[in-house]
């Protein structure tokens, strides 16, 4: 039997594009006129939709600002649900996927950054949104790594999220051109599960021997001492 319905992935992609159009126009108006001075009617007109359609997609102006975060959280959750292998690596890859998506929407991310900095209520909402990412990652690790100290999981997800946000904000401010590879390298340096990363000073061994020892004697003594460390 022929199926007249459009394929779900295409429909989902079209819906996302339509929402992003509204988000883009709303952020442009917020930047030009101010958040409080911009009305829903103005956003709807700029995006080419009706007021009713706007409220089908968003509950408020505030929701428009963070709409792409909702889709990002959903994608990250789906990624983790399907992830196999090392759970620590899975969280890092989920974070990299979020970063890659925002680099594709760099202009939107930059506009939002500018608007949020100017509006206290939006800054508060941003803090809540960051916490939702952390909670998603922590809950996943709790399910996959039962028995691991909870503090270690919380510390890891907080560090991972903070690293992502630091590089993303530098990028949207035009201070760096950080890539997903840069983020992966930074995430790889974060200790996992209470693991302690040795510093360069801790890896250094200083040995003192009498001056009259031969090189061979020094080598033998070093080998003996290193075996006892």
C-alpha positions as CSV (number, residue, x, y, z in Angstrom):
1,X,0.0,0.0,0.0
2,X,1.5,3.4,-1.0
3,X,2.3,5.7,1.9
4,X,1.3,9.3,1.2
5,X,2.8,10.6,4.5
6,X,6.2,12.3,4.3
7,X,9.1,10.5,5.8
8,X,9.6,11.4,9.5
9,X,13.2,12.6,9.3
10,X,12.3,15.1,6.6
11,X,9.3,16.3,8.5
12,X,11.4,16.7,11.7
13,X,14.1,18.5,9.7
14,X,11.5,20.9,8.2
15,X,10.0,21.5,11.6
16,X,13.4,22.3,13.1
17,X,14.2,24.7,10.2
18,X,10.9,26.5,10.7
19,X,11.6,26.9,14.4
20,X,15.1,28.1,13.8
21,X,13.7,30.8,11.4
22,X,11.5,32.1,14.2
23,X,14.5,32.0,16.7
24,X,16.7,33.8,14.2
25,X,14.2,36.6,13.6
26,X,13.4,36.9,17.3
27,X,17.0,37.2,18.3
28,X,17.6,39.8,15.5
29,X,14.7,41.9,16.8
30,X,15.8,41.5,20.5
31,X,19.3,42.7,19.5
32,X,17.9,45.7,17.5
33,X,15.0,46.8,19.7
34,X,15.7,45.2,23.0
35,X,14.1,42.2,24.6
36,X,11.3,43.9,26.5
37,X,10.4,46.3,23.7
38,X,9.9,43.5,21.1
39,X,6.4,42.0,20.9
40,X,5.3,38.5,19.8
41,X,3.4,40.1,17.0
42,X,6.6,41.6,15.6
43,X,8.4,38.3,15.9
44,X,5.6,36.5,14.1
45,X,5.5,39.0,11.3
46,X,9.2,38.9,10.8
47,X,9.2,35.1,10.7
48,X,6.2,35.0,8.3
49,X,3.9,33.2,10.7
50,X,0.7,34.0,12.6
51,X,0.5,34.8,16.3
52,X,-1.4,31.5,16.8
53,X,1.4,29.5,15.0
54,X,3.9,31.2,17.2
55,X,2.2,30.0,20.4
56,X,1.9,26.5,19.0
57,X,5.6,26.4,18.8
58,X,6.7,28.5,21.8
59,X,5.1,29.3,25.2
60,X,6.7,32.8,25.4
61,X,9.4,35.1,24.1
62,X,11.8,33.6,26.7
63,X,11.2,30.1,25.2
64,X,12.3,31.4,21.7
65,X,15.7,32.4,23.1
66,X,16.5,28.9,24.2
67,X,14.5,26.9,21.7
68,X,17.6,25.3,20.0
69,X,18.7,24.1,23.5
70,X,15.6,22.0,23.7
71,X,16.4,20.2,20.5
72,X,20.0,19.9,21.5
73,X,19.0,18.3,24.8
74,X,16.7,15.9,23.0
75,X,19.5,14.9,20.6
76,X,22.0,14.4,23.4
77,X,19.6,12.2,25.3
78,X,18.9,10.1,22.2
79,X,22.7,9.8,21.6
80,X,23.4,8.6,25.1
81,X,20.4,6.1,25.1
82,X,22.0,4.5,22.0
83,X,25.6,4.8,23.1
84,X,27.8,1.7,23.6
85,X,31.2,1.3,25.1
86,X,32.9,3.5,27.7
87,X,30.3,5.8,29.4
88,X,32.8,8.5,30.1
89,X,33.7,8.7,26.4
90,X,29.9,8.6,25.5
91,X,29.3,11.8,27.6
92,X,32.3,13.5,26.0
93,X,31.1,12.6,22.5
94,X,27.6,13.9,23.3
95,X,29.1,17.2,24.4
96,X,31.1,17.4,21.2
97,X,27.9,16.8,19.2
98,X,26.3,19.7,21.0
99,X,29.3,21.9,20.2
100,X,29.3,20.9,16.5
101,X,25.7,21.8,16.2
102,X,26.2,25.2,17.7
103,X,29.1,25.9,15.4
104,X,26.7,25.3,12.5
105,X,24.4,27.9,14.1
106,X,27.2,30.2,15.1
107,X,25.3,33.4,14.1
108,X,22.3,32.4,16.2
109,X,24.5,31.4,19.1
110,X,26.3,34.8,18.9
111,X,23.1,36.8,18.8
112,X,21.7,34.9,21.8
113,X,24.9,35.5,23.8
114,X,24.6,39.2,23.2
115,X,20.9,39.3,24.2
116,X,21.2,37.1,27.3
117,X,24.0,39.3,28.6
118,X,21.6,42.2,28.7
119,X,18.6,40.6,30.4
120,X,18.8,39.3,34.0
121,X,15.9,36.9,33.6
122,X,17.5,35.3,30.5
123,X,20.8,34.9,32.4
124,X,18.9,33.0,35.1
125,X,17.2,30.8,32.5
126,X,20.6,30.1,30.9
127,X,21.9,28.9,34.3
128,X,19.0,26.5,34.6
129,X,19.6,25.3,31.0
130,X,23.3,24.5,31.8
131,X,22.2,22.6,34.8
132,X,19.8,20.5,32.6
133,X,22.8,19.4,30.5
134,X,24.8,18.5,33.6
135,X,21.8,16.5,35.1
136,X,21.3,14.6,31.8
137,X,25.0,13.6,31.8
138,X,25.1,12.8,35.5
139,X,21.9,10.7,35.4
140,X,23.4,8.7,32.4
141,X,26.6,8.0,34.3
142,X,24.7,7.0,37.4
143,X,22.8,4.4,35.4
144,X,25.9,3.1,33.6
145,X,28.5,3.3,36.4
146,X,26.7,2.1,39.4
147,X,29.1,1.8,42.3
148,X,31.2,4.8,41.2
149,X,31.4,7.6,43.8
150,X,28.6,10.0,43.0
151,X,30.8,13.0,43.7
152,X,33.2,11.8,41.0
153,X,30.3,11.7,38.5
154,X,29.1,15.2,39.4
155,X,32.6,16.6,39.3
156,X,33.2,15.1,35.8
157,X,29.9,16.3,34.3
158,X,30.4,19.8,35.8
159,X,33.9,20.0,34.3
160,X,32.8,18.7,30.9
161,X,29.9,21.2,30.7
162,X,32.1,24.1,31.8
163,X,34.8,23.2,29.3
164,X,32.2,23.1,26.5
165,X,30.7,26.5,27.6
166,X,34.1,28.1,27.9
167,X,35.2,27.2,24.3
168,X,31.8,28.0,22.9
169,X,31.6,31.4,24.4
170,X,35.1,32.3,23.3
171,X,34.0,31.2,19.8
172,X,30.8,33.3,19.7
173,X,32.7,36.3,21.0
174,X,35.2,36.0,18.2
175,X,38.1,35.3,20.6
176,X,39.0,31.9,19.2
177,X,38.1,29.5,16.4
178,X,37.9,26.4,18.6
179,X,37.1,23.2,16.7
180,X,35.5,20.0,17.8
181,X,39.0,18.5,17.9
182,X,40.1,21.2,20.3
183,X,37.1,20.4,22.6
184,X,37.9,16.6,22.4
185,X,41.5,17.3,23.5
186,X,40.3,19.5,26.4
187,X,37.8,16.9,27.5
188,X,40.3,14.1,27.4
189,X,42.4,15.9,30.1
190,X,39.5,15.8,32.6
191,X,40.0,13.1,35.3
192,X,37.4,10.4,35.3
193,X,35.9,8.6,38.2
194,X,38.3,10.1,40.8
195,X,41.3,9.5,38.6
196,X,44.1,11.8,39.4
197,X,46.2,13.2,36.6
198,X,49.9,13.5,37.6
199,X,51.5,16.8,37.0
200,X,54.8,17.3,35.3
201,X,56.5,18.0,38.7
202,X,55.1,14.8,40.1
203,X,56.5,12.8,37.2
204,X,60.0,14.2,37.6
205,X,62.7,12.2,39.6
206,X,65.7,14.0,41.0
207,X,68.7,11.9,41.9
208,X,72.0,12.9,43.6
209,X,75.1,10.7,43.5
210,X,78.8,11.1,44.5
211,X,80.8,12.8,41.8
212,X,83.4,10.0,41.6
213,X,80.9,7.3,40.5
214,X,81.3,6.0,37.0
215,X,78.5,6.4,34.5
216,X,77.9,2.7,34.7
217,X,77.6,2.8,38.5
218,X,75.1,5.7,38.2
219,X,73.0,3.8,35.7
220,X,72.9,0.7,37.9
221,X,72.0,2.7,41.0
222,X,69.3,4.6,39.1
223,X,67.7,1.4,37.9
224,X,67.7,0.0,41.5
225,X,66.2,3.2,43.0
226,X,63.5,3.5,40.3
227,X,62.4,-0.1,40.9
228,X,61.6,0.9,44.5
229,X,59.5,4.0,43.6
